[in-house]
Amino acid sequence: MSTVTDAMSEQQRQPKPQPQGIKLTEQQLRARRARSIAIALALGAFVIVIFAVTMVKLGSGALSGADTMRPVQTTK
C-alpha cells in the first residue's frame, strides 16, 4: 500500500506542464479590440434606446392619469 501512496505523492510533487495556448498576432489583437469596442457601443446604444422609449411612454401618461385608478363601475 505504501508504493501506491508513494507513487501518488510523487505525481503530486511533479509540476504539471502549463498549456501553451494560442498566441495571437498584433493584427488579431487589434481586430479583437475593435470588435469589443463595436459590441460595447452597440450595447450602449441599445440601452439608451430602451431608456428613451421608456421615458416617452411614461411621459405620455400611459401609466398615470385619472382613469387608471378609477374603480370599475358596474351596471344594475
N, C-alpha and C positions, 0 to 999 in steps of 0.2 A: 504494500500500500504506500510505502514511503517513496517508491520510484514514481508512482503516479503523481504524488504530491510534489516531488522534486521536479518532474517534467512540467507540471502546471506552473510552478513558481518560476521556472526558468523561462517559460514562454511569456510570463507577465513581465519579467525583467527586461526582455529584449524590446527595444523601441520599434514601434511599427513604422514602416516607411510612409512618409507623407505623400498623398496623391499629388501628382504634378499639375493636373488641371489643364485648362486651355488658356494659352497666352494670347490675348487679343492685340492686334496691331493698333497703332495710333489712329488710323482711319476708322477702324471698327469701334474704338472707344469714342471718337468724335461722333460717329453715327448713333451710337447708343445714347450719348448725352443729348443729341439733337432730338431723338425720339422721346426721351424722357421729358424734355422741355415742352415738346409739342403736346404730349399727353397731359402734362400739368396745366398748360394753357387751355386745352380743350375742357378739362375737368373744371377749371376755374370759371370759364365762360358758361358752362352748363349750370353751375351753382348760381351764378349771377342771373341767368335767365329764369331759373326756378324761383329765386328770390323776388325778381321783378314781377313775375306773373302772380305770385302770392300777394305781393303788396297791392297790385292793381285789383285783384279780386277782393281783398279785404277793404280797400279804399272805396270800391264802388258800392259798398253797402250790402254785399251779398250775405254777410253774417250779422249785420246789425240792422236796426230799424224797428218800427213799432209792430210790424206784422210777425216778426219771428218769435216773440214771446207772448203773443196774444193767445188766450185759451180757445180751444175749439168750441164753436157754438153748435149745439145740437138742435134739431128741429123736433117739434112736438106733433 
